[in-house]
């Protein structure tokens, strides 16, 4: 049963073009936390700048771990989240907008994957079975229903 969620920051929870949280992001975080899900956040970019941005948005309090990395996300980054949540891969869902990054990586590790198909990377389609998400959503409000279907 899924009891932890790894969330991508940029273009999943945060819209860099509008410089604000994506519609429904705060409601999703509240619902997940109040329902007992362990949460981790992964983001790219300058560590100090991004951490300040996450704190100024008021969402840092929702996460057991926040990873701000340079370069591509790796299995090691997802393992850090697993350790922080104290959960095995099979009990974790990954929510992200990149088929070829978060979804592919989550699938390789045996996690459940939810593709947030919106924005810049909505046209980035799976190139094979390893990139097929468990669920696809076009709004963050749909993530909850996907998670409930995993029970």
C-alpha distance (Angstrom), angle and dihedral (degrees) to the residues before:
residue distance angle dihedral
X1 . . .
X2 3.78 . .
X3 3.79 111.5 .
X4 3.81 101.0 153.4
X5 3.79 133.9 55.0
X6 3.79 130.6 -161.4
X7 3.79 109.8 -156.4
X8 3.78 127.9 -164.1
X9 3.81 113.4 -135.4
X10 3.80 110.4 -155.3
X11 3.81 113.9 68.1
X12 3.80 91.4 -6.0
X13 3.80 104.2 63.5
X14 3.80 97.1 2.2
X15 3.81 129.9 46.6
X16 3.83 107.7 -148.5
X17 3.80 92.1 -167.6
X18 3.82 93.3 56.5
X19 3.83 92.3 31.8
X20 3.79 91.5 -134.3
X21 3.77 142.0 92.6
X22 3.79 115.6 -74.6
X23 3.79 114.0 -101.7
X24 3.80 108.1 -83.6
X25 3.82 96.4 16.8
X26 3.80 96.8 115.9
X27 3.81 92.5 44.0
X28 3.80 90.9 50.8
X29 3.80 92.7 49.6
X30 3.82 91.3 48.6
X31 3.79 92.4 48.8
X32 3.80 93.9 47.2
X33 3.80 93.3 47.8
X34 3.80 94.6 45.4
X35 3.81 89.1 49.7
X36 3.81 91.9 54.6
X37 3.79 101.5 -106.6
X38 3.80 116.2 152.4
X39 3.80 109.0 -130.0
X40 3.80 135.5 -156.8
X41 3.78 128.6 -178.5
X42 3.80 126.8 -150.3
X43 3.77 123.7 -167.9
X44 3.76 139.7 164.5
X45 3.81 127.6 -137.1
X46 3.77 138.1 63.0
X47 3.80 108.0 -15.6
X48 3.79 100.7 -139.0
X49 3.81 95.3 40.8
X50 3.81 94.1 46.9
X51 3.81 93.7 45.4
X52 3.81 89.5 52.7
X53 3.79 89.7 49.0
X54 3.81 92.8 50.3
X55 3.81 90.7 48.4
X56 3.81 92.7 47.6
X57 3.80 89.6 53.6
X58 3.81 88.5 56.1
X59 3.79 95.3 -125.8
X60 3.81 100.9 109.6
X61 3.82 90.9 89.3
X62 3.81 91.5 66.9
X63 3.79 97.2 63.4
X64 3.80 133.4 80.2
X65 3.80 87.5 -159.3
X66 3.78 135.2 12.8
X67 3.79 117.2 -163.7
X68 3.78 119.0 -167.2
X69 3.77 108.9 -174.4
X70 3.77 141.5 177.6
X71 3.79 116.2 -128.5
X72 3.78 127.5 2.3
X73 3.77 125.7 -14.6
X74 3.80 112.9 -104.2
X75 3.79 139.6 -166.6
X76 3.80 87.8 -101.3
X77 3.81 90.2 60.4
X78 3.79 90.8 50.9
X79 3.83 89.8 47.4
X80 3.81 89.1 55.3
X81 3.80 87.8 55.6
X82 3.81 91.3 47.1
X83 3.81 89.5 52.6
X84 3.81 92.8 47.1
X85 3.81 90.8 50.9
X86 3.82 92.6 39.4
X87 3.81 89.7 -134.7
X88 3.79 135.1 128.0
X89 3.82 118.6 -117.8
X90 3.81 92.6 -104.7
X91 3.82 90.3 63.1
X92 3.81 94.9 52.3
X93 3.79 131.8 85.0
X94 3.79 122.9 -159.0
X95 3.81 119.6 -148.8
X96 3.79 116.9 -165.8
X97 3.78 145.3 136.2
X98 3.81 97.8 -128.5
X99 3.79 118.4 83.7
X100 3.80 91.1 -172.2
X101 3.76 94.4 48.6
X102 3.84 122.7 26.7
X103 3.81 96.0 17.7
X104 3.80 96.0 45.3
X105 3.80 91.9 44.9
X106 3.81 93.8 47.1
X107 3.81 91.0 49.3
X108 3.82 91.9 50.0
X109 3.78 89.8 53.1
X110 3.81 95.1 48.7
X111 3.81 96.3 -107.4
X112 3.78 126.5 137.7
X113 3.79 111.5 -104.7
X114 3.78 132.6 -150.7
X115 3.78 117.8 -170.5
X116 3.79 114.3 -148.2
X117 3.80 95.4 -150.4
X118 3.78 101.5 -163.2
X119 3.75 139.3 105.6
X120 3.78 128.5 6.3
X121 3.82 97.7 -6.7
X122 3.81 99.2 40.9
X123 3.80 88.6 106.0
X124 3.83 92.7 54.4
X125 3.80 98.8 104.1
X126 3.82 127.3 -168.5
X127 3.81 113.1 -86.6
X128 3.78 95.1 -159.4
X129 3.78 146.2 -12.9
X130 3.82 92.8 -70.3
X131 3.79 90.2 62.4
X132 3.82 98.1 47.5
X133 3.81 110.3 114.0
X134 3.80 123.2 -136.6
X135 3.79 87.8 -127.6
X136 3.78 138.4 7.3
X137 3.80 123.8 -148.8
X138 3.79 132.3 -179.7
X139 3.81 95.7 -162.6
X140 3.78 132.4 36.5
X141 3.79 89.1 -122.4
X142 3.81 88.3 69.9
X143 3.83 93.4 57.8
X144 3.81 91.2 79.7
X145 3.81 92.2 56.5
X146 3.81 90.5 48.8
X147 3.80 90.8 52.1
X148 3.81 91.4 49.1
X149 3.80 90.0 52.5
X150 3.83 87.9 57.7
X151 3.80 92.8 63.5
